[in-house]
Amino acid sequence: MLIRPHDDASGDEGRWRAFVDAQSFGHLVAAGRSRDVPAVVPTQFVLDGDRVVLHLARSNPIFEYIEENSTCLLSIAGDWAYIPAAWKAIDAEDPSRGIPTTYYAAVQLTCTATLLEEEEAVAEVLREQLLALEPDSEYIDPIEHGPTLRDVRAIVLAIDDVRAKFKYGGNVDEAHRRHVAAKLAERDAHGDRAALRQIDI
């Protein structure tokens, strides 16, 4: 992922954590060893301090890749909005010469994966996920699911590195950002409100 200085939020822990928490869904990527194509799995997850927890069906082929190479990438992207070319022009600027773009946020967590198989360890990860994702719900303890519990494996990802990109017009002045923000508010299409929250104005 190309990150230009004006988009780099890797050092802004509060910002990237808030984004990752709000998304709580991403793509887990494992390269394995000497594989032609990496394994990529869309998955729900919970960020907890310097670790991420999740679970997958035991039959998921990504486990073979992780067993070969425990280094994984968790990729999270969202809060995106397409910005038409004409929106990039203000005052006397020619709208036909505007350059379209997409505003978005993306965080990539490089991690070391630990696979959990023992039932109580898997149940503990499920408890953590349930507590984070539906804190007000009533449910039986995951350990009581018996055979179903044995159909899943848990993964704990220790975060080794963070790369965060928040591409919301940081390369232009405030007047241009305000103009785009006004257009986003007017259009109010999918992703526009989320993008508006990220623009620095």
Backbone as ProteinMPNN parsed JSONL, in Angstrom:
{"seq_chain_A": "MLIRPHDDASGDEGRWRAFVDAQSFGHLVAAGRSRDVPAVVPTQFVLDGDRVVLHLARSNPIFEYIEENSTCLLSIAGDWAYIPAAWKAIDAEDPSRGIPTTYYAAVQLTCTATLLEEEEAVAEVLREQLLALEPDSEYIDPIEHGPTLRDVRAIVLAIDDVRAKFKYGGNVDEAHRRHVAAKLAERDAHGDRAALRQIDI", "coords_chain_A": {"N_chain_A": [[0.85, -1.181, 0.0], [0.685, 2.07, -1.001], [1.64, 4.853, 0.798], [1.413, 8.168, 1.132], [3.102, 11.017, 2.62], [1.154, 12.944, 3.523], [-1.073, 11.409, 3.907], [-0.494, 9.593, 5.816], [-1.251, 7.843, 8.667], [-0.154, 6.145, 10.409], [1.225, 6.549, 12.778], [-0.682, 7.648, 14.377], [-2.217, 6.462, 16.743], [-4.666, 6.55, 18.136], [-6.443, 7.307, 16.131], [-6.276, 5.297, 14.066], [-6.94, 3.038, 15.537], [-9.577, 3.589, 16.397], [-10.863, 3.559, 13.934], [-10.405, 0.871, 13.075], [-11.699, -0.545, 15.136], [-14.328, 0.341, 14.694], [-14.866, -0.761, 12.204], [-14.333, -3.601, 12.375], [-14.229, -5.768, 10.669], [-12.474, -7.481, 8.172], [-9.869, -8.509, 5.864], [-8.061, -11.39, 6.142], [-4.829, -12.284, 5.37], [-2.659, -14.754, 4.294], [0.491, -15.951, 3.388], [1.831, -18.369, 3.307], [4.278, -20.825, 2.352], [6.243, -20.716, -0.494], [4.031, -20.596, -2.174], [1.846, -20.056, -4.951], [-0.251, -18.265, -4.906], [-1.545, -16.205, -2.349], [-3.544, -17.041, 0.581], [-6.689, -15.635, 1.173], [-8.99, -14.425, 3.406], [-12.129, -13.201, 4.148], [-13.226, -11.808, 7.187], [-14.783, -11.504, 10.442], [-13.567, -9.79, 13.337], [-11.933, -9.056, 16.481], [-10.324, -6.344, 17.879], [-7.954, -6.134, 20.362], [-6.101, -4.458, 22.384], [-2.753, -5.062, 21.795], [-3.28, -7.172, 20.172], [-5.243, -9.285, 18.008], [-8.252, -11.065, 17.829], [-9.95, -13.892, 16.472], [-12.099, -16.29, 14.82], [-12.362, -19.215, 12.771], [-13.855, -21.564, 10.475], [-12.857, -24.914, 10.976], [-12.143, -26.296, 8.677], [-11.165, -24.401, 6.956], [-8.992, -23.448, 4.39], [-6.943, -21.618, 4.887], [-5.59, -22.216, 7.214], [-3.607, -24.092, 6.64], [-1.76, -22.52, 5.317], [-1.018, -20.724, 7.33], [0.162, -22.459, 9.136], [2.446, -23.082, 7.745], [3.701, -20.624, 7.616], [3.732, -18.244, 9.945], [3.429, -15.505, 9.806], [1.143, -13.02, 9.087], [-1.199, -10.875, 7.353], [-3.554, -8.522, 8.253], [-6.02, -6.875, 6.677], [-7.812, -3.93, 6.556], [-10.323, -1.927, 5.28], [-12.251, 0.977, 4.493], [-14.908, 3.436, 4.936], [-15.185, 4.839, 2.523], [-15.482, 6.997, -0.353], [-16.386, 8.009, -3.562], [-14.943, 10.624, -5.394], [-15.932, 12.859, -7.693], [-14.434, 14.291, -10.685], [-15.107, 17.017, -11.201], [-15.671, 18.005, -8.701], [-13.303, 18.685, -7.603], [-12.6, 21.178, -8.288], [-12.594, 24.651, -7.579], [-13.907, 28.021, -7.227], [-12.575, 29.952, -9.803], [-11.499, 27.831, -11.131], [-11.255, 25.353, -13.689], [-13.721, 22.992, -13.986], [-13.601, 20.785, -15.689], [-11.001, 20.07, -15.696], [-10.45, 18.914, -13.351], [-9.28, 16.335, -11.127], [-10.36, 13.15, -10.613], [-10.908, 11.12, -7.684], [-10.731, 8.734, -4.974], [-11.8, 8.903, -1.703], [-10.714, 7.355, 1.25], [-10.168, 5.112, 4.045], [-7.589, 2.995, 5.238], [-6.168, 0.296, 6.936], [-3.434, -1.703, 7.641], [-2.433, -4.489, 9.313], [0.387, -6.073, 10.254], [1.043, -9.238, 11.433], [1.808, -11.843, 13.842], [0.672, -15.054, 13.89], [-1.042, -17.169, 16.162], [-2.32, -20.346, 16.481], [-5.213, -21.763, 17.891], [-6.525, -24.662, 19.334], [-7.49, -26.199, 21.426], [-10.436, -26.819, 23.253], [-11.345, -25.124, 25.398], [-9.696, -22.895, 25.07], [-10.474, -22.004, 22.54], [-13.144, -21.442, 23.103], [-12.785, -19.302, 24.852], [-11.837, -17.284, 23.171], [-14.128, -16.991, 21.606], [-15.892, -16.061, 23.569], [-14.743, -13.574, 24.068], [-15.12, -12.308, 21.608], [-17.942, -12.309, 21.438], [-18.591, -10.697, 23.642], [-17.538, -8.259, 22.822], [-18.865, -7.769, 20.382], [-21.615, -8.153, 20.725], [-22.575, -6.991, 23.326], [-24.824, -6.71, 24.96], [-26.424, -8.892, 24.675], [-28.06, -12.034, 25.429], [-26.732, -15.206, 25.87], [-25.726, -18.649, 25.666], [-22.835, -20.048, 27.261], [-20.031, -20.368, 25.136], [-18.616, -22.803, 25.419], [-20.512, -24.695, 25.812], [-21.463, -25.478, 23.395], [-20.421, -27.771, 22.396], [-20.041, -30.296, 20.019], [-20.214, -28.491, 17.837], [-18.473, -26.479, 18.557], [-16.089, -27.78, 18.249], [-15.762, -27.68, 15.57], [-14.517, -25.379, 14.854], [-11.587, -23.281, 14.766], [-9.509, -21.142, 16.647], [-7.829, -17.999, 16.246], [-5.153, -16.082, 17.32], [-3.791, -13.027, 16.785], [-0.793, -11.473, 17.063], [0.108, -8.169, 17.006], [2.558, -6.873, 14.974], [3.331, -4.776, 13.342], [2.068, -1.661, 12.101], [0.36, -0.148, 9.472], [-1.148, 2.674, 8.331], [-3.479, 4.395, 6.396], [-5.083, 7.356, 5.642], [-6.88, 8.736, 3.391], [-7.976, 11.576, 2.591], [-8.019, 14.031, 1.129], [-5.754, 15.314, 2.071], [-3.709, 16.367, 0.628], [-4.449, 18.734, -0.467], [-5.543, 22.185, -0.084], [-7.435, 23.712, 2.678], [-9.724, 24.986, 1.697], [-10.361, 23.592, -0.649], [-10.862, 21.095, 0.483], [-13.091, 21.683, 2.057], [-14.939, 22.302, 0.084], [-15.28, 19.825, -1.229], [-16.284, 18.39, 0.955], [-18.749, 19.667, 1.326], [-20.036, 18.904, -1.025], [-20.13, 16.131, -0.634], [-21.862, 16.017, 1.569], [-24.156, 16.982, 0.38], [-24.658, 15.066, -1.634], [-24.837, 12.636, -0.17], [-24.563, 9.804, -0.435], [-23.844, 6.225, -0.362], [-21.378, 5.686, 2.014], [-20.639, 8.374, 2.129], [-21.213, 9.883, 4.465], [-19.566, 8.666, 6.348], [-17.067, 9.227, 5.228], [-17.105, 11.987, 5.425], [-16.77, 12.359, 8.163], [-14.099, 11.916, 8.429], [-12.672, 13.839, 7.056], [-10.399, 16.503, 7.327], [-11.229, 19.464, 8.39]], "CA_chain_A": [[0.0, 0.0, 0.0], [1.408, 3.341, -1.078], [1.178, 5.853, 1.765], [2.129, 9.436, 1.015], [3.2, 11.655, 3.943], [-0.064, 13.642, 3.952], [-2.108, 10.414, 4.199], [0.04, 8.61, 6.767], [-1.791, 7.903, 10.032], [0.401, 4.988, 11.116], [1.626, 6.944, 14.12], [-1.834, 8.194, 15.1], [-2.829, 5.242, 17.258], [-6.071, 6.775, 18.454], [-7.248, 7.384, 14.907], [-6.407, 4.02, 13.367], [-7.665, 2.088, 16.402], [-11.008, 3.907, 16.33], [-11.339, 3.079, 12.638], [-10.413, -0.598, 13.07], [-12.78, -0.957, 16.034], [-15.614, 0.619, 14.065], [-15.052, -1.677, 11.085], [-14.332, -4.958, 12.95], [-14.304, -6.76, 9.591], [-11.392, -7.258, 7.226], [-9.375, -9.655, 5.11], [-6.855, -12.015, 6.673], [-4.012, -12.746, 4.249], [-1.525, -15.589, 4.693], [1.252, -16.283, 2.18], [2.375, -19.724, 3.326], [5.648, -20.946, 1.834], [6.368, -21.127, -1.896], [2.7, -20.701, -2.77], [1.666, -19.139, -6.078], [-1.247, -17.258, -4.55], [-1.821, -16.254, -0.907], [-4.918, -17.272, 1.016], [-7.338, -14.402, 1.627], [-10.259, -14.792, 4.024], [-12.883, -12.137, 4.803], [-13.577, -12.298, 8.522], [-15.038, -10.647, 11.6], [-12.477, -9.906, 14.307], [-11.957, -8.099, 17.596], [-9.033, -5.758, 18.236], [-7.817, -6.065, 21.822], [-4.743, -4.036, 22.7], [-1.767, -5.388, 20.765], [-3.635, -8.444, 19.564], [-6.537, -9.414, 17.343], [-8.764, -12.428, 17.969], [-10.988, -14.276, 15.53], [-12.221, -17.742, 14.661], [-12.751, -19.656, 11.437], [-14.179, -22.989, 10.369], [-11.663, -25.759, 11.016], [-11.807, -26.737, 7.318], [-10.697, -23.28, 6.144], [-7.64, -23.747, 3.891], [-5.916, -20.672, 5.332], [-4.815, -22.788, 8.316], [-2.409, -24.719, 6.076], [-0.829, -21.437, 5.011], [-0.499, -20.191, 8.591], [1.056, -23.47, 9.705], [3.709, -22.969, 7.017], [4.302, -19.303, 7.853], [2.812, -17.603, 10.897], [3.275, -14.081, 9.532], [-0.095, -12.74, 8.355], [-1.597, -9.482, 7.206], [-4.981, -8.247, 8.377], [-6.265, -5.66, 5.901], [-9.118, -3.344, 6.841], [-10.536, -0.72, 4.482], [-13.631, 1.435, 4.567], [-15.187, 4.869, 4.949], [-14.766, 5.306, 1.211], [-16.418, 7.773, -1.155], [-15.834, 8.451, -4.845], [-14.946, 12.084, -5.556], [-15.893, 13.17, -9.125], [-13.425, 15.259, -11.125], [-15.571, 18.408, -11.098], [-15.69, 18.427, -7.295], [-11.961, 19.1, -7.193], [-12.376, 22.544, -8.772], [-13.327, 25.708, -6.872], [-13.769, 29.391, -7.738], [-12.439, 30.082, -11.259], [-10.854, 26.649, -11.692], [-12.029, 24.652, -14.71], [-14.144, 21.679, -13.476], [-13.235, 19.704, -16.6], [-9.601, 19.728, -15.473], [-10.339, 18.289, -12.043], [-8.789, 14.957, -11.122], [-11.188, 12.358, -9.702], [-10.191, 10.269, -6.734], [-11.571, 8.106, -3.963], [-11.389, 9.074, -0.32], [-10.901, 6.105, 2.001], [-9.22, 4.773, 5.101], [-7.112, 1.614, 5.17], [-5.178, -0.079, 7.94], [-2.873, -3.035, 7.448], [-1.744, -4.967, 10.508], [1.25, -7.238, 10.083], [0.871, -9.961, 12.69], [2.244, -13.226, 14.02], [-0.523, -15.815, 14.257], [-1.018, -18.371, 16.994], [-3.541, -21.116, 16.266], [-5.717, -22.39, 19.102], [-7.394, -25.799, 19.046], [-8.088, -26.743, 22.644], [-11.798, -26.298, 23.311], [-11.494, -24.005, 26.323], [-9.013, -21.74, 24.473], [-11.354, -21.523, 21.469], [-14.311, -20.848, 23.759], [-12.405, -18.021, 25.425], [-11.83, -16.323, 22.067], [-15.525, -16.734, 21.257], [-16.436, -15.198, 24.627], [-14.219, -12.226, 23.856], [-15.794, -11.757, 20.448], [-19.34, -12.046, 21.789], [-18.635, -9.563, 24.56], [-17.255, -7.038, 22.059], [-19.768, -7.562, 19.256], [-23.006, -8.061, 21.191], [-22.412, -6.94, 24.782], [-26.085, -6.703, 25.688], [-27.204, -10.083, 24.342], [-28.002, -13.203, 26.298], [-26.34, -16.385, 25.103], [-25.065, -19.655, 26.491], [-21.381, -20.017, 27.156], [-19.608, -21.117, 23.947], [-18.138, -24.151, 25.715], [-21.666, -25.588, 25.808], [-21.84, -25.844, 22.027], [-19.957, -29.141, 22.182], [-19.523, -30.675, 18.693], [-20.088, -27.313, 16.975], [-17.244, -25.797, 18.975], [-14.942, -28.518, 17.698], [-15.686, -27.408, 14.131], [-13.822, -24.118, 14.606], [-10.298, -23.018, 15.393], [-9.332, -19.72, 16.941], [-6.544, -17.405, 15.876], [-4.732, -14.87, 18.012], [-2.797, -12.317, 15.98], [0.011, -10.485, 17.78], [0.406, -7.097, 16.051], [3.984, -6.552, 14.875], [3.531, -3.511, 12.624], [0.828, -1.015, 11.678], [0.427, 0.838, 8.392], [-2.483, 3.267, 8.265], [-3.619, 5.438, 5.373], [-6.357, 8.061, 5.649], [-6.782, 9.534, 2.169], [-9.141, 12.465, 2.589], [-7.683, 15.354, 0.632], [-4.659, 15.919, 2.815], [-2.758, 16.967, -0.308], [-4.968, 20.014, -0.964], [-5.79, 23.143, 0.989], [-8.704, 23.57, 3.396], [-10.832, 25.443, 0.853], [-10.738, 22.476, -1.52], [-11.457, 20.044, 1.32], [-14.43, 22.126, 2.44], [-15.797, 22.194, -1.1], [-15.602, 18.4, -1.385], [-17.14, 18.014, 2.077], [-20.097, 20.165, 1.043], [-20.593, 18.053, -2.075], [-20.446, 14.846, -0.015], [-23.06, 16.194, 2.386], [-25.279, 17.164, -0.549], [-24.937, 13.794, -2.318], [-25.275, 11.728, 0.895], [-24.639, 8.439, -0.945], [-23.168, 5.224, 0.454], [-20.024, 6.023, 2.424], [-20.355, 9.805, 2.178], [-21.208, 10.373, 5.846], [-18.346, 8.148, 7.002], [-15.941, 9.997, 4.699], [-17.193, 13.335, 5.985], [-16.234, 12.352, 9.518], [-12.645, 11.772, 8.376], [-12.036, 14.992, 6.399], [-9.845, 17.47, 8.26], [-11.611, 20.836, 8.05]], "C_chain_A": [[0.891, 1.238, 0.0], [0.802, 4.313, -0.067], [2.031, 7.103, 1.596], [2.118, 10.136, 2.373], [1.91, 12.308, 4.432], [-1.209, 12.687, 4.269], [-1.715, 9.479, 5.343], [-0.514, 8.84, 8.175], [-1.252, 6.745, 10.869], [0.781, 5.318, 12.55], [0.502, 7.52, 14.965], [-2.666, 7.031, 15.627], [-4.305, 5.42, 17.572], [-6.943, 6.74, 17.22], [-7.396, 6.015, 14.257], [-7.135, 2.989, 14.214], [-9.17, 2.329, 16.356], [-11.604, 3.395, 15.028], [-11.448, 1.56, 12.617], [-11.528, -1.126, 13.97], [-14.143, -0.783, 15.374], [-15.902, -0.337, 12.916], [-15.267, -3.111, 11.583], [-14.527, -6.067, 11.915], [-13.204, -6.451, 8.589], [-11.026, -8.529, 6.502], [-8.065, -10.135, 5.727], [-6.107, -12.644, 5.509], [-2.83, -13.537, 4.805], [-0.835, -16.087, 3.434], [1.702, -17.728, 2.135], [3.836, -19.714, 2.898], [5.604, -21.449, 0.396], [5.013, -21.381, -2.543], [2.593, -19.698, -3.913], [0.743, -17.975, -5.722], [-1.494, -17.338, -3.042], [-3.274, -16.619, -0.634], [-5.462, -15.962, 1.566], [-8.723, -14.759, 2.137], [-10.928, -13.553, 4.622], [-13.374, -12.632, 6.153], [-13.907, -11.178, 9.502], [-13.887, -10.834, 12.581], [-12.718, -8.927, 15.439], [-10.528, -7.652, 17.87], [-8.996, -5.59, 19.746], [-6.368, -5.734, 22.154], [-3.798, -4.3, 21.542], [-2.034, -6.734, 20.116], [-5.004, -8.359, 18.91], [-6.977, -10.856, 17.521], [-9.88, -12.665, 16.963], [-11.1, -15.79, 15.514], [-12.712, -18.038, 13.248], [-13.128, -21.132, 11.483], [-12.883, -23.797, 10.283], [-11.205, -26.164, 9.614], [-11.268, -25.617, 6.434], [-9.258, -23.533, 5.691], [-6.56, -22.782, 4.359], [-5.066, -21.253, 6.457], [-3.543, -23.466, 7.817], [-1.334, -23.666, 5.815], [-0.193, -20.902, 6.294], [0.445, -21.185, 9.257], [2.42, -23.445, 9.025], [4.458, -21.683, 7.374], [3.338, -18.505, 8.723], [2.659, -16.104, 10.702], [2.065, -13.856, 8.631], [-0.291, -11.235, 8.23], [-3.103, -9.409, 7.38], [-5.222, -6.892, 7.738], [-7.689, -5.183, 6.134], [-9.239, -2.069, 6.021], [-12.0, -0.315, 4.576], [-13.729, 2.944, 4.53], [-14.806, 5.506, 3.613], [-15.889, 6.07, 0.503], [-15.719, 8.218, -2.433], [-16.01, 9.966, -4.976], [-14.838, 12.404, -7.052], [-14.894, 14.282, -9.449], [-13.858, 16.699, -10.867], [-15.571, 18.917, -9.661], [-14.338, 18.969, -6.844], [-11.637, 20.531, -7.621], [-13.214, 23.533, -7.965], [-13.063, 27.055, -7.543], [-13.64, 29.393, -9.26], [-11.787, 28.859, -11.901], [-11.805, 25.92, -12.643], [-12.419, 23.261, -14.197], [-13.728, 20.518, -14.37], [-11.786, 19.267, -16.406], [-9.367, 19.125, -14.077], [-9.88, 16.84, -12.164], [-9.614, 14.151, -10.119], [-10.326, 11.5, -8.775], [-11.215, 9.53, -5.879], [-10.974, 8.398, -2.603], [-11.643, 7.756, 0.406], [-9.892, 6.023, 3.132], [-8.838, 3.314, 4.939], [-6.045, 1.402, 6.232], [-4.733, -1.5, 7.65], [-2.05, -3.392, 8.68], [-0.924, -6.188, 10.146], [1.325, -7.943, 11.43], [1.572, -11.319, 12.663], [1.068, -14.001, 14.59], [-0.196, -16.986, 15.163], [-2.36, -19.061, 16.824], [-3.931, -21.826, 17.555], [-6.701, -23.502, 18.735], [-8.116, -26.332, 20.269], [-9.421, -26.043, 22.896], [-11.942, -25.093, 24.228], [-10.826, -22.746, 25.756], [-9.865, -21.142, 23.349], [-12.572, -20.832, 22.073], [-13.984, -19.481, 24.341], [-12.345, -16.933, 24.36], [-13.26, -15.984, 21.662], [-16.199, -15.846, 22.306], [-16.011, -13.748, 24.404], [-14.909, -11.555, 22.675], [-17.248, -11.406, 20.758], [-19.466, -10.826, 22.682], [-18.433, -8.25, 23.816], [-18.34, -6.732, 21.031], [-21.237, -7.499, 19.643], [-23.043, -8.073, 22.719], [-23.703, -7.043, 25.577], [-26.948, -7.938, 25.423], [-27.082, -11.151, 25.422], [-27.689, -14.41, 25.431], [-25.675, -17.372, 26.054], [-23.561, -19.534, 26.308], [-20.958, -20.864, 25.957], [-19.149, -22.544, 24.235], [-19.27, -25.166, 25.664], [-22.095, -26.017, 24.412], [-21.29, -27.199, 21.601], [-19.403, -29.407, 20.795], [-19.333, -29.487, 17.754], [-18.807, -26.556, 17.287], [-16.019, -26.475, 18.377], [-14.786, -28.318, 16.194], [-14.959, -26.105, 13.814], [-12.462, -24.12, 15.289], [-10.202, -21.511, 15.614], [-7.937, -19.275, 16.533], [-6.329, -16.165, 16.731], [-3.604, -14.261, 17.199], [-2.089, -11.29, 16.855], [0.452, -9.425, 16.768], [1.89, -6.733, 16.116], [4.227, -5.179, 14.239], [2.179, -2.983, 12.165], [1.139, -0.04, 10.55], [-0.99, 1.363, 8.197], [-2.498, 4.428, 7.277], [-5.019, 6.033, 5.469], [-6.301, 9.088, 4.527], [-8.046, 10.383, 2.03], [-8.75, 13.893, 2.22], [-6.595, 16.065, 1.4], [-3.634, 16.608, 1.939], [-3.229, 18.315, -0.855], [-5.278, 20.933, 0.219], [-7.189, 22.979, 1.58], [-9.893, 23.984, 2.535], [-11.306, 24.332, -0.072], [-11.387, 21.356, -0.716], [-12.88, 20.419, 1.732], [-15.412, 21.995, 1.274], [-16.223, 20.733, -1.305], [-16.536, 17.948, -0.267], [-18.578, 18.463, 1.843], [-20.782, 19.314, -0.021], [-20.97, 16.674, -1.522], [-21.729, 14.937, 0.808], [-24.298, 16.325, 1.507], [-25.651, 15.838, -1.205], [-25.483, 12.758, -1.339], [-25.485, 10.297, 0.387], [-23.887, 7.492, -0.006], [-21.733, 5.666, 0.759], [-19.742, 7.495, 2.609], [-20.296, 10.327, 3.614], [-19.953, 9.912, 6.587], [-17.138, 8.929, 6.528], [-15.936, 11.412, 5.281], [-16.59, 13.412, 7.386], [-14.708, 12.344, 9.535], [-11.948, 13.007, 7.797], [-11.604, 16.014, 7.451], [-10.188, 18.88, 7.793], [-11.916, 21.616, 9.327]], "O_chain_A": [[1.732, 1.423, 0.88], [-0.403, 4.562, -0.078], [3.228, 7.092, 1.883], [1.232, 9.886, 3.19], [1.596, 12.241, 5.621], [-2.215, 13.104, 4.842], [-2.525, 8.665, 5.785], [-0.282, 9.882, 8.789], [-1.818, 6.404, 11.907], [0.674, 4.47, 13.436], [0.704, 7.844, 16.136], [-3.683, 6.66, 15.041], [-5.109, 4.528, 17.301], [-8.053, 6.208, 17.25], [-8.509, 5.605, 13.928], [-7.867, 2.155, 13.682], [-9.95, 1.379, 16.284], [-12.713, 2.862, 15.012], [-12.467, 1.017, 12.191], [-12.229, -2.066, 13.593], [-15.007, -1.653, 15.48], [-17.057, -0.687, 12.678], [-16.264, -3.749, 11.247], [-14.943, -7.174, 12.255], [-13.018, -5.298, 8.199], [-11.772, -9.507, 6.52], [-7.092, -9.386, 5.819], [-6.669, -13.436, 4.752], [-2.097, -13.059, 5.67], [-1.488, -16.586, 2.518], [1.933, -18.271, 1.054], [4.538, -18.717, 3.064], [5.0, -22.482, 0.108], [4.873, -22.284, -3.367], [3.18, -18.618, -3.853], [0.935, -16.848, -6.179], [-1.639, -18.437, -2.507], [-4.127, -16.517, -1.516], [-4.788, -15.267, 2.327], [-9.536, -15.324, 1.406], [-10.36, -12.918, 5.51], [-13.882, -13.749, 6.26], [-13.388, -10.066, 9.405], [-13.298, -11.913, 12.651], [-13.601, -8.073, 15.36], [-9.634, -8.476, 18.069], [-9.889, -4.984, 20.338], [-5.513, -6.618, 22.198], [-4.019, -3.816, 20.432], [-1.124, -7.362, 19.574], [-5.811, -7.481, 19.217], [-6.168, -11.774, 17.379], [-10.653, -11.761, 16.643], [-10.289, -16.488, 16.123], [-13.384, -17.221, 12.619], [-12.764, -21.852, 12.413], [-11.938, -23.404, 9.6], [-10.01, -26.354, 9.385], [-10.944, -25.86, 5.272], [-8.393, -23.804, 6.523], [-5.373, -23.089, 4.243], [-3.927, -20.825, 6.641], [-2.514, -23.423, 8.49], [-0.15, -23.896, 6.061], [1.012, -20.658, 6.346], [1.428, -20.782, 9.878], [3.435, -23.751, 9.651], [5.688, -21.66, 7.425], [2.251, -18.136, 8.278], [1.833, -15.484, 11.372], [1.974, -14.43, 7.546], [0.362, -10.442, 8.907], [-3.845, -10.148, 6.732], [-4.696, -5.878, 8.197], [-8.649, -5.928, 5.938], [-8.349, -1.219, 6.063], [-12.88, -1.164, 4.721], [-12.788, 3.643, 4.154], [-14.188, 6.57, 3.572], [-17.074, 5.824, 0.73], [-14.604, 8.738, -2.395], [-17.08, 10.51, -4.704], [-13.764, 12.241, -7.631], [-14.558, 15.102, -8.595], [-13.072, 17.507, -10.372], [-15.482, 20.123, -9.428], [-14.246, 19.636, -5.814], [-10.546, 21.037, -7.355], [-14.391, 23.29, -7.698], [-12.122, 27.205, -8.323], [-14.525, 28.878, -9.943], [-11.548, 28.859, -13.108], [-13.015, 25.881, -12.416], [-11.54, 22.424, -13.99], [-13.524, 19.402, -13.892], [-11.386, 18.212, -16.898], [-8.23, 18.865, -13.683], [-10.078, 16.204, -13.199], [-9.58, 14.427, -8.92], [-9.167, 11.206, -9.068], [-12.422, 9.696, -6.055], [-9.786, 8.171, -2.374], [-12.674, 7.117, 0.196], [-8.904, 6.757, 3.171], [-9.665, 2.489, 4.55], [-5.141, 2.219, 6.401], [-5.557, -2.39, 7.44], [-1.102, -2.694, 9.039], [-1.475, -7.223, 9.772], [1.633, -7.321, 12.447], [1.881, -11.86, 11.602], [0.532, -13.652, 15.642], [0.789, -17.697, 14.962], [-3.411, -18.444, 16.999], [-3.087, -22.418, 18.228], [-7.601, -23.299, 17.92], [-9.225, -26.856, 20.163], [-9.522, -24.823, 22.768], [-12.605, -24.124, 23.859], [-11.339, -21.643, 25.943], [-9.965, -19.921, 23.221], [-12.983, -19.767, 21.612], [-14.831, -18.588, 24.323], [-12.748, -15.796, 24.604], [-13.574, -14.822, 21.404], [-16.993, -14.972, 21.957], [-16.812, -12.822, 24.534], [-15.242, -10.372, 22.735], [-17.728, -10.335, 20.386], [-20.365, -10.007, 22.49], [-19.073, -7.247, 24.131], [-18.695, -5.571, 20.828], [-22.027, -6.852, 18.955], [-23.486, -9.046, 23.329], [-23.68, -7.425, 26.747], [-28.081, -8.015, 25.899], [-26.138, -11.165, 26.211], [-28.305, -14.612, 24.385], [-25.138, -16.996, 27.096], [-23.085, -18.983, 25.316], [-21.472, -21.968, 25.777], [-19.282, -23.412, 23.373], [-19.027, -26.361, 25.494], [-23.0, -26.839, 24.268], [-21.663, -27.715, 20.548], [-18.396, -28.81, 20.415], [-18.394, -29.473, 16.959], [-18.138, -26.053, 16.384], [-15.035, -25.817, 18.04], [-13.788, -28.741, 15.61], [-14.796, -25.756, 12.645], [-12.221, -24.853, 16.248], [-10.753, -20.719, 14.849], [-6.997, -20.069, 16.484], [-7.209, -15.313, 16.85], [-2.583, -14.905, 16.955], [-2.714, -10.344, 17.335], [1.102, -9.753, 15.776], [2.406, -6.341, 17.163], [5.206, -4.505, 14.558], [1.262, -3.752, 11.877], [2.051, 0.781, 10.649], [-1.916, 0.597, 7.931], [-1.648, 5.317, 7.32], [-6.017, 5.316, 5.389], [-5.744, 10.174, 4.691], [-9.039, 9.964, 1.435], [-9.108, 14.844, 2.915], [-6.522, 17.294, 1.382], [-2.784, 17.349, 2.434], [-2.509, 18.967, -1.612], [-5.271, 20.505, 1.373], [-8.015, 22.223, 1.068], [-10.964, 23.386, 2.639], [-12.508, 24.146, -0.26], [-12.347, 20.737, -1.173], [-13.769, 19.568, 1.751], [-16.57, 21.622, 1.462], [-17.4, 20.454, -1.53], [-17.48, 17.2, -0.518], [-19.517, 17.721, 2.13], [-21.977, 19.038, 0.077], [-22.001, 16.114, -1.894], [-22.577, 14.046, 0.753], [-25.368, 15.83, 1.86], [-26.834, 15.519, -1.323], [-26.468, 12.08, -1.632], [-26.472, 9.653, 0.74], [-23.358, 7.916, 1.021], [-20.971, 5.983, -0.155], [-18.715, 7.853, 3.186], [-19.422, 11.129, 3.943], [-19.356, 10.668, 7.353], [-16.267, 9.266, 7.33], [-14.878, 11.959, 5.589], [-15.973, 14.414, 7.749], [-14.092, 12.72, 10.533], [-10.754, 13.201, 8.025], [-12.37, 16.344, 8.356], [-9.526, 19.428, 6.912], [-12.258, 22.796, 9.262]]}, "name": "protein", "num_of_chains": 1, "seq": "MLIRPHDDASGDEGRWRAFVDAQSFGHLVAAGRSRDVPAVVPTQFVLDGDRVVLHLARSNPIFEYIEENSTCLLSIAGDWAYIPAAWKAIDAEDPSRGIPTTYYAAVQLTCTATLLEEEEAVAEVLREQLLALEPDSEYIDPIEHGPTLRDVRAIVLAIDDVRAKFKYGGNVDEAHRRHVAAKLAERDAHGDRAALRQIDI"}
